[in-house]
Amino acid sequence: MDTAEFELADLDTRTKLILAAERLFGERGIDAVPLREVVVTAGQRNASALGYHIGGREELVLAILDLRRAAVDARRVALLEEYAASDVTMDEGAIAAGVIVPLVELMLSDPRGGNYLRFLSQAYVTERPESAYRATGQTDQGMRQCYRLYRARHPDVASRLLRERFSLGCRGAIFALSDWQRDAAAARSSIPRTGLHGFAGDLITITAAGLASVRERERRFTPFAAPRAGACALDEPSADRC
């Protein structure tokens, strides 16, 4: 990585460290990058700079999340308000757009925005509970609002199932955008010719279909054997006891 990328006059040392870690962690994994490499990549000569400005690895991970999440969440809330004011039908398409559009806008507006998506995909699979919890957006007002809209669409479906389906849709979108950013950075031919706008449109459509299909239980593909008598069926909406 070009360390000069982070040596900009308008960035303070703490922000340089966070942005360097965001990219390195996203590329190689949160636990695969030595903290000393983060310091060097951020253009810092003092080895104790990270500890002084942020702390250790866990604090650095949370600092990355805190740097990005507030703006993304604010945009998500504003977007949902725009939809409501424009008489947009708040169906699964609007919900999927509410989840995905703010992230795509970050990628389009900030040259480093795509690094955050790659970092998020790594944070999802981390063994650090707090990091994974924050990465899912469960503490964000906008994401909670998206889930409430989804819940209102399916009041007769078990909450457990709705949470699982909503989480699956959100995670799938994050990983898809992360893959797009990785392929774009490597200039791979797999990048759709429609660009990020077209890819995002397809992703919203696919995510919306997945959210809406929560009712289509009888058409669900089940590759596993039927459960034994008395056991809980994984696809039984009323099986809250499982």
HELIX and SHEET records of a PDB file:
HELIX    1   1 THR A    3  PHE A    6  5                                   4    
HELIX    2   2 THR A   13  ARG A   28  1                                  16    
HELIX    3   3 LEU A   35  THR A   41  1                                   7    
HELIX    4   4 ALA A   49  HIS A   53  1                                   5    
HELIX    5   5 ARG A   57  ALA A   85  1                                  29    
HELIX    6   6 GLU A   92  SER A  109  1                                  18    
HELIX    7   7 GLY A  113  TYR A  124  1                                  12    
HELIX    8   8 PRO A  129  ALA A  135  1                                   7    
HELIX    9   9 GLN A  141  ARG A  153  1                                  13    
HELIX   10  10 SER A  159  ALA A  185  1                                  27    
HELIX   11  11 GLY A  195  ALA A  212  1                                  18    
HELIX   12  12 SER A  213  ARG A  215  5                                   3    
HELIX   13  13 ARG A  217  ARG A  219  5                                   3    
END                                                                             
